Amino acid sequence: MLRVLGAAPGPVMEACVLDFSGSGLRLRTPRQIPCGAPVRVDAQDLLMLGEICRCQPDHGAYTVGVRLSHSFTALAELERLNRALVAYSAPEPLKVRTR
């Protein structure tokens, strides 16, 4: 899933990964996305943030280039650890008696 971010967030759309490297993605999308637009790409256990650096028409769709700025992996494991931390109960505060 691809989501255009920013001051006026765009729609969520399906995107097909055509190519992937450590610094970027090449995707096929149904809509044109302006160069410079910040985007979020969600794929299974991976979250990537980046910026559109290229957008070209391609047989009724668009081929877009995304320059990645951040990639987060193992999101399921992170969620499991977060739930464990939330479930952890801290010791109860000391009760002070007043006369």
Secondary structure, DSSP 4 states (H G I P E B T S, - for coil): -EEE-SSS---EE--EEEEE-SSEEEEEESS---TT-EEEEEETTEEEEEEEEEEEEETTEEEEEEEEEEEEE-HHHHHHHHHHHHHPPPPPPPP----
